[in-house]
Amino acid sequence: MSRVLDFSGVSVIREGNAILDAVDWQVEEDQRWVILGPNGAGKTTMLRIAAAALHPTQGRAEVLGGVLGKTDVFELRPRIGFASSTMARRIPAGETVLDAVMTAAYSVTGRWNEQYEDLDVRRAQRVLKEWRLAGLASRRFGDLSDGEQKRVQIARAVMTDPEIMLLDEPAASLDLGAREELLQLLGGYASAPEAPALVMVTHHVEEIPPGFTHALLLTDGHVTASGPVDEVITAEHLGRTFGLDLEVTKRDGRFSARAA
């Protein structure tokens, strides 16, 4: 298996503060990672480096075989799928769902003068069907529920057949029904052999979909644990990460945690 991410001694320093501090991390193409940690731990910063949107202050970050600082990031970024609330704010409220997904082919977030082939349309329609959005293709993006908008963001990221998929808190703000529907879809996607490497940031172990293979825990920019998900998502590791005595259970492939 080829390596899609390779961080060695990666640090990000802002105004003398280390947002990330000497992080070592490797992701293989068949792995599905979840990153957890308290607010301000550095999770989104990790994802931005993985998306070739931020260069480390120190250390070496290799993304899809290219070393940041020595590679044209504009060639890297089309190979990376990225879904986040920041991306959602860039999609015009009046854009149709079909166009919001299809415009990913040109790396734009608003339909303008691009010319799309029938292949692009069919691809977007197929992705919408896979993410249970086919019936919403003609709806305005701004009229969708939070859960629907989250799925459109992911469908848009899938549209370009990325080599790595990055998801920043995809279940945040969702109600129970929308969260469970999304996690079911993500679990199926993660289990598909043709799916790319996946990295998902979340605050809650309950939001780790089945099929995710590895986990990384961050506290104050430091890695507190990293490795196979069942070895990392434990009461000991999570307790040290979040500063609490916790009880952690797993049932039918899903984790839950509560204060002891």
KEKE-3310 file (N, C-alpha, C; in steps of 0.2 Angstrom, whole numbers, plus 5000, padded with zeros to 4 digits):
npx = (5004:5002:5008:4999:4999:5012:5018:5032:5039:5031:5026:5016:5017:5011:5012:5021:5016:5013:5003:5002:5014:5028:5023:5021:5015:5007:4998:4991:4985:4974:4968:4957:4955:4951:4952:4953:4950:4951:4943:4953:4964:4971:4966:4959:4969:4978:4971:4970:4983:4985:4976:4984:4982:4989:5005:5017:5026:5038:5047:5042:5030:5022:5011:5001:5013:5019:5030:5026:5029:5039:5032:5019:5005:4993:4992:4991:4979:4967:4967:4962:4949:4938:4928:4919:4913:4917:4918:4905:4900:4905:4897:4885:4869:4859:4862:4859:4857:4862:4871:4880:4887:4892:4900:4912:4920:4927:4933:4927:4914:4903:4891:4896:4903:4907:4909:4901:4902:4891:4895:4900:4888:4881:4889:4888:4875:4875:4883:4875:4864:4870:4872:4860:4853:4847:4833:4834:4840:4837:4834:4837:4853:4854:4841:4841:4841:4852:4858:4856:4863:4876:4878:4878:4890:4899:4896:4900:4913:4917:4914:4925:4933:4943:4960:4962:4951:4945:4937:4929:4922:4909:4897:4893:4881:4870:4854:4848:4842:4847:4861:4863:4859:4869:4881:4878:4879:4892:4899:4896:4903:4916:4919:4919:4930:4935:4935:4944:4958:4953:4951:4944:4938:4932:4923:4917:4916:4905:4902:4911:4911:4906:4919:4930:4947:4958:4964:4968:4973:4973:4980:4983:4991:4999:5002:4993:4990:4990:4985:4979:4961:4954:4963:4967:4955:4951:4947:4958:4967:4958:4954:4966:4967:4956:4956:4948:4940:4934:4922:4922:4914:4910:4899:4892:4901:4901:4906:4905:4905:4907:4907:4915)
npy = (4994:5011:5026:5040:5051:5059:5064:5072:5077:5088:5105:5119:5135:5149:5166:5163:5152:5135:5127:5115:5102:5095:5084:5067:5057:5045:5040:5027:5021:5013:5015:5021:5035:5043:5058:5064:5075:5088:5105:5116:5108:5106:5099:5103:5111:5100:5094:5104:5105:5092:5094:5102:5115:5123:5126:5118:5126:5121:5105:5091:5089:5077:5075:5065:5061:5072:5085:5097:5114:5111:5107:5110:5116:5118:5108:5097:5099:5096:5083:5080:5077:5087:5091:5103:5115:5127:5126:5124:5137:5143:5139:5145:5151:5150:5140:5126:5109:5099:5107:5112:5100:5096:5106:5104:5098:5107:5114:5125:5135:5140:5140:5146:5150:5138:5123:5108:5091:5077:5066:5072:5076:5064:5058:5066:5064:5051:5051:5059:5050:5040:5045:5048:5059:5061:5065:5078:5085:5097:5106:5121:5125:5132:5130:5118:5106:5105:5092:5088:5097:5094:5081:5085:5092:5082:5073:5082:5082:5069:5068:5071:5059:5058:5055:5055:5058:5071:5075:5087:5087:5081:5077:5087:5098:5091:5083:5069:5059:5064:5063:5049:5044:5050:5044:5031:5031:5035:5025:5014:5019:5020:5006:5001:4994:5001:5014:5030:5034:5039:5053:5059:5072:5074:5077:5068:5051:5044:5047:5040:5031:5014:5004:5012:5012:5017:5028:5044:5054:5070:5082:5099:5101:5090:5073:5061:5048:5035:5024:5008:5008:5001:5000:5012:5020:5020:5019:5023:5030:5040:5046:5052:5061:5070:5073:5067:5054:5041:5030:5018:5010:4998:4993:4983:4989:5002:5016:5022:5034:5039:5049:5042)
npz = (5000:4996:5004:5009:5017:5026:5040:5048:5062:5063:5066:5070:5073:5081:5085:5094:5101:5101:5090:5084:5089:5085:5077:5073:5060:5050:5035:5027:5010:5012:5024:5037:5046:5062:5070:5086:5100:5113:5111:5102:5102:5090:5079:5068:5062:5059:5049:5039:5035:5029:5019:5010:5012:5022:5027:5037:5051:5056:5052:5042:5029:5020:5006:4997:4990:4988:4994:5005:5002:4993:4982:4969:4976:4970:4960:4969:4976:4969:4969:4982:4992:5001:5015:5024:5036:5033:5019:5016:5018:5007:4996:4985:4991:4982:4973:4964:4970:4962:4954:4964:4967:4955:4951:4957:4949:4942:4952:4958:4967:4962:4949:4933:4919:4915:4905:4905:4902:4897:4904:4916:4921:4923:4932:4943:4946:4949:4961:4969:4971:4978:4990:4995:4990:4978:4975:4978:4969:4961:4971:4980:4987:4999:5005:5011:5024:5039:5039:5026:5019:5024:5019:5005:5004:5006:4996:4985:4988:4985:4971:4963:4963:4973:4980:4993:5007:5017:5031:5041:5056:5052:5057:5066:5074:5070:5071:5080:5071:5058:5061:5063:5050:5042:5048:5045:5031:5029:5036:5027:5016:5020:5022:5009:4997:4986:4990:4994:5005:5021:5032:5047:5057:5073:5089:5096:5102:5099:5086:5078:5063:5059:5052:5052:5054:5061:5074:5080:5094:5101:5111:5116:5105:5105:5101:5109:5108:5096:5082:5078:5079:5090:5099:5103:5106:5121:5138:5146:5137:5131:5143:5147:5137:5137:5151:5160:5171:5162:5156:5143:5130:5117:5105:5092:5083:5086:5096:5113:5126:5143:5158:5172)
capx = (5000:5006:5007:4995:5001:5018:5020:5038:5041:5027:5024:5013:5018:5008:5013:5025:5012:5013:4996:5005:5021:5032:5018:5023:5009:5007:4992:4991:4979:4968:4966:4952:4957:4947:4956:4949:4953:4947:4943:4960:4969:4975:4963:4958:4976:4981:4967:4972:4990:4983:4973:4988:4980:4993:5012:5020:5031:5044:5045:5041:5023:5021:5004:5001:5019:5023:5032:5024:5035:5043:5027:5014:4999:4987:4991:4989:4972:4961:4967:4960:4942:4938:4921:4919:4908:4920:4917:4898:4898:4907:4893:4880:4863:4854:4865:4855:4861:4866:4877:4884:4891:4895:4905:4918:4924:4931:4936:4923:4908:4897:4891:4897:4903:4910:4906:4901:4900:4886:4899:4900:4881:4879:4893:4885:4868:4876:4885:4869:4860:4874:4872:4853:4851:4844:4827:4835:4845:4835:4833:4842:4857:4852:4835:4842:4842:4859:4860:4856:4869:4882:4879:4880:4897:4903:4895:4904:4920:4917:4913:4931:4936:4949:4964:4961:4945:4946:4930:4930:4916:4903:4891:4892:4875:4865:4850:4849:4841:4852:4867:4863:4859:4875:4886:4877:4882:4900:4902:4896:4908:4923:4920:4920:4937:4937:4935:4950:4960:4948:4953:4938:4939:4926:4924:4913:4918:4899:4902:4915:4907:4909:4923:4936:4952:4963:4962:4974:4971:4977:4979:4987:4995:5003:4999:4993:4989:4989:4986:4972:4956:4952:4969:4967:4949:4950:4946:4964:4969:4953:4954:4972:4967:4951:4957:4942:4939:4929:4920:4921:4911:4909:4894:4890:4905:4900:4909:4901:4909:4903:4911:4915)
capy = (5000:5018:5031:5046:5057:5057:5070:5070:5082:5094:5110:5125:5140:5156:5171:5160:5146:5129:5124:5108:5102:5089:5078:5062:5053:5042:5037:5023:5022:5008:5016:5026:5038:5048:5062:5067:5079:5094:5111:5120:5103:5106:5094:5106:5112:5094:5093:5109:5103:5087:5097:5106:5122:5126:5123:5118:5130:5116:5098:5089:5086:5075:5074:5062:5060:5079:5088:5104:5119:5109:5105:5115:5114:5118:5102:5093:5100:5093:5076:5079:5078:5091:5094:5106:5120:5133:5125:5125:5144:5146:5137:5150:5148:5149:5135:5119:5103:5096:5111:5112:5094:5096:5112:5102:5096:5113:5117:5131:5134:5143:5139:5152:5149:5132:5119:5102:5086:5073:5062:5076:5076:5057:5057:5070:5061:5045:5052:5061:5044:5036:5049:5049:5066:5061:5068:5085:5088:5103:5111:5126:5122:5136:5128:5112:5105:5104:5086:5087:5101:5090:5076:5088:5093:5075:5071:5086:5080:5062:5069:5071:5053:5060:5050:5055:5062:5074:5077:5091:5087:5081:5076:5093:5101:5087:5080:5062:5056:5066:5060:5042:5043:5051:5039:5024:5031:5035:5018:5010:5022:5018:4999:5000:4993:5006:5021:5032:5035:5044:5056:5063:5075:5074:5078:5063:5044:5041:5049:5036:5027:5008:5003:5016:5008:5020:5034:5048:5058:5076:5087:5104:5100:5084:5067:5057:5041:5034:5018:5005:5011:4998:5001:5019:5022:5016:5023:5026:5035:5046:5050:5056:5066:5074:5075:5064:5047:5039:5023:5017:5004:4997:4988:4983:4993:5009:5017:5027:5036:5043:5050:5036)
capz = (5000:4996:5009:5006:5021:5030:5044:5052:5066:5060:5071:5068:5078:5079:5090:5100:5103:5096:5089:5083:5092:5083:5076:5068:5058:5043:5033:5021:5006:5014:5031:5038:5052:5065:5075:5092:5105:5115:5108:5102:5102:5084:5075:5061:5059:5055:5042:5034:5032:5025:5013:5007:5013:5027:5027:5044:5053:5056:5051:5035:5028:5013:5005:4991:4987:4987:5001:5005:5001:4987:4977:4967:4979:4965:4957:4974:4979:4965:4971:4989:4994:5008:5017:5031:5037:5029:5012:5015:5017:5001:4991:4985:4994:4977:4969:4965:4973:4956:4952:4969:4967:4949:4950:4960:4943:4940:4959:4959:4971:4959:4942:4930:4912:4914:4901:4907:4898:4899:4909:4922:4924:4925:4938:4949:4948:4953:4968:4973:4972:4983:4996:4996:4988:4971:4975:4980:4964:4959:4976:4981:4993:5005:5007:5014:5031:5040:5038:5019:5017:5026:5013:4999:5005:5005:4989:4981:4989:4981:4964:4959:4964:4977:4982:5000:5009:5023:5034:5047:5060:5047:5061:5070:5074:5067:5076:5081:5065:5053:5062:5062:5043:5039:5050:5041:5024:5030:5037:5021:5011:5023:5021:5002:4995:4981:4994:4996:5012:5024:5039:5049:5064:5077:5096:5100:5100:5096:5079:5074:5059:5058:5046:5053:5056:5065:5078:5083:5099:5101:5117:5116:5099:5105:5100:5115:5106:5088:5080:5077:5083:5096:5104:5105:5109:5127:5144:5148:5132:5131:5150:5147:5132:5139:5158:5164:5171:5158:5154:5136:5128:5110:5103:5085:5079:5088:5103:5117:5132:5148:5164:5176)
cpx = (5004:5004:5004:4997:5007:5020:5026:5040:5037:5025:5021:5014:5015:5009:5017:5022:5012:5006:4997:5012:5024:5028:5021:5017:5010:5001:4993:4984:4973:4966:4961:4953:4952:4952:4951:4953:4949:4947:4950:4965:4974:4972:4962:4964:4979:4977:4969:4979:4989:4980:4977:4986:4984:5000:5014:5025:5038:5042:5044:5034:5023:5014:5004:5007:5023:5024:5030:5030:5039:5038:5022:5008:4993:4987:4989:4982:4967:4961:4964:4953:4942:4931:4922:4914:4910:4918:4909:4896:4900:4902:4887:4873:4858:4856:4860:4860:4865:4872:4882:4889:4895:4901:4912:4923:4929:4934:4933:4917:4902:4897:4891:4897:4906:4906:4906:4898:4894:4889:4899:4893:4879:4883:4890:4879:4870:4878:4879:4865:4863:4873:4865:4850:4848:4838:4828:4839:4843:4833:4839:4846:4855:4845:4835:4842:4850:4862:4860:4862:4876:4883:4880:4887:4901:4902:4899:4911:4922:4917:4919:4935:4943:4953:4964:4955:4946:4939:4931:4923:4910:4897:4889:4885:4869:4860:4851:4848:4846:4859:4868:4863:4866:4881:4885:4880:4890:4903:4902:4902:4915:4924:4921:4927:4939:4937:4942:4952:4955:4952:4947:4940:4932:4928:4921:4915:4911:4898:4907:4911:4910:4914:4929:4941:4957:4961:4969:4970:4976:4975:4985:4993:5000:4999:4999:4992:4988:4990:4979:4967:4954:4957:4969:4961:4947:4949:4952:4967:4964:4953:4960:4971:4962:4951:4951:4943:4933:4928:4919:4919:4910:4904:4892:4894:4905:4903:4904:4906:4905:4908:4910:4912)
cpy = (5006:5022:5038:5052:5054:5064:5068:5077:5089:5098:5116:5130:5147:5160:5167:5154:5141:5126:5116:5107:5095:5083:5073:5058:5051:5039:5033:5023:5018:5010:5022:5029:5043:5051:5065:5071:5085:5100:5114:5115:5103:5102:5097:5109:5106:5093:5098:5108:5097:5089:5101:5114:5126:5122:5123:5123:5127:5109:5097:5086:5084:5073:5071:5062:5067:5082:5095:5109:5117:5107:5110:5112:5114:5112:5096:5093:5097:5085:5074:5081:5082:5093:5097:5112:5126:5132:5126:5132:5147:5144:5142:5147:5146:5143:5129:5114:5100:5100:5111:5106:5094:5101:5109:5099:5101:5117:5124:5130:5138:5142:5146:5150:5142:5127:5112:5097:5081:5068:5065:5075:5069:5056:5060:5067:5055:5046:5055:5055:5040:5039:5051:5056:5066:5065:5076:5089:5095:5108:5115:5124:5126:5134:5121:5112:5105:5098:5085:5091:5097:5085:5079:5089:5087:5073:5075:5084:5073:5063:5069:5065:5055:5054:5050:5060:5064:5077:5081:5091:5086:5080:5082:5096:5097:5084:5072:5058:5057:5063:5053:5040:5044:5046:5032:5025:5032:5029:5014:5012:5019:5010:4997:4999:4999:5013:5023:5032:5040:5047:5060:5066:5075:5075:5072:5056:5041:5042:5045:5031:5020:5008:5008:5012:5010:5026:5038:5053:5064:5080:5092:5104:5094:5078:5063:5050:5040:5027:5015:5007:5008:4998:5008:5022:5018:5021:5027:5031:5041:5050:5054:5062:5072:5076:5073:5057:5045:5031:5022:5010:5004:4991:4989:4988:5000:5010:5022:5028:5040:5044:5044:5038)
cpz = (5000:5002:5006:5011:5025:5034:5048:5056:5065:5066:5067:5074:5076:5086:5096:5103:5098:5096:5088:5085:5090:5082:5071:5066:5051:5042:5027:5017:5008:5021:5031:5045:5055:5070:5080:5096:5107:5110:5108:5103:5096:5078:5068:5058:5055:5049:5037:5031:5027:5019:5009:5007:5018:5027:5035:5045:5053:5054:5043:5034:5021:5012:4998:4987:4986:4994:5000:5006:4996:4981:4976:4971:4975:4961:4962:4976:4975:4967:4978:4989:5001:5009:5024:5031:5033:5022:5011:5014:5011:4995:4991:4987:4988:4972:4970:4967:4968:4955:4957:4969:4961:4948:4953:4955:4941:4946:4960:4963:4968:4952:4938:4922:4910:4909:4903:4902:4901:4905:4916:4925:4927:4931:4944:4951:4951:4960:4972:4975:4978:4990:4998:4995:4981:4971:4977:4975:4962:4964:4977:4988:4999:5008:5011:5021:5033:5038:5030:5016:5019:5020:5007:4999:5003:4998:4984:4982:4985:4974:4960:4960:4967:4979:4990:5002:5016:5025:5040:5050:5056:5051:5065:5069:5071:5072:5075:5074:5059:5054:5061:5054:5040:5041:5046:5034:5025:5032:5031:5016:5014:5022:5014:5000:4990:4984:4995:5003:5015:5031:5041:5056:5067:5085:5100:5097:5097:5089:5075:5070:5060:5052:5047:5056:5061:5069:5080:5088:5100:5108:5116:5110:5099:5104:5106:5114:5099:5087:5079:5082:5089:5101:5106:5108:5115:5132:5146:5143:5132:5137:5150:5143:5134:5147:5162:5165:5167:5157:5146:5134:5120:5109:5096:5081:5081:5095:5106:5123:5137:5154:5169:5183)
residu = (MET:SER:ARG:VAL:LEU:ASP:PHE:SER:GLY:VAL:SER:VAL:ILE:ARG:GLU:GLY:ASN:ALA:ILE:LEU:ASP:ALA:VAL:ASP:TRP:GLN:VAL:GLU:GLU:ASP:GLN:ARG:TRP:VAL:ILE:LEU:GLY:PRO:ASN:GLY:ALA:GLY:LYS:THR:THR:MET:LEU:ARG:ILE:ALA:ALA:ALA:ALA:LEU:HIS:PRO:THR:GLN:GLY:ARG:ALA:GLU:VAL:LEU:GLY:GLY:VAL:LEU:GLY:LYS:THR:ASP:VAL:PHE:GLU:LEU:ARG:PRO:ARG:ILE:GLY:PHE:ALA:SER:SER:THR:MET:ALA:ARG:ARG:ILE:PRO:ALA:GLY:GLU:THR:VAL:LEU:ASP:ALA:VAL:MET:THR:ALA:ALA:TYR:SER:VAL:THR:GLY:ARG:TRP:ASN:GLU:GLN:TYR:GLU:ASP:LEU:ASP:VAL:ARG:ARG:ALA:GLN:ARG:VAL:LEU:LYS:GLU:TRP:ARG:LEU:ALA:GLY:LEU:ALA:SER:ARG:ARG:PHE:GLY:ASP:LEU:SER:ASP:GLY:GLU:GLN:LYS:ARG:VAL:GLN:ILE:ALA:ARG:ALA:VAL:MET:THR:ASP:PRO:GLU:ILE:MET:LEU:LEU:ASP:GLU:PRO:ALA:ALA:SER:LEU:ASP:LEU:GLY:ALA:ARG:GLU:GLU:LEU:LEU:GLN:LEU:LEU:GLY:GLY:TYR:ALA:SER:ALA:PRO:GLU:ALA:PRO:ALA:LEU:VAL:MET:VAL:THR:HIS:HIS:VAL:GLU:GLU:ILE:PRO:PRO:GLY:PHE:THR:HIS:ALA:LEU:LEU:LEU:THR:ASP:GLY:HIS:VAL:THR:ALA:SER:GLY:PRO:VAL:ASP:GLU:VAL:ILE:THR:ALA:GLU:HIS:LEU:GLY:ARG:THR:PHE:GLY:LEU:ASP:LEU:GLU:VAL:THR:LYS:ARG:ASP:GLY:ARG:PHE:SER:ALA:ARG:ALA:ALA)
# end
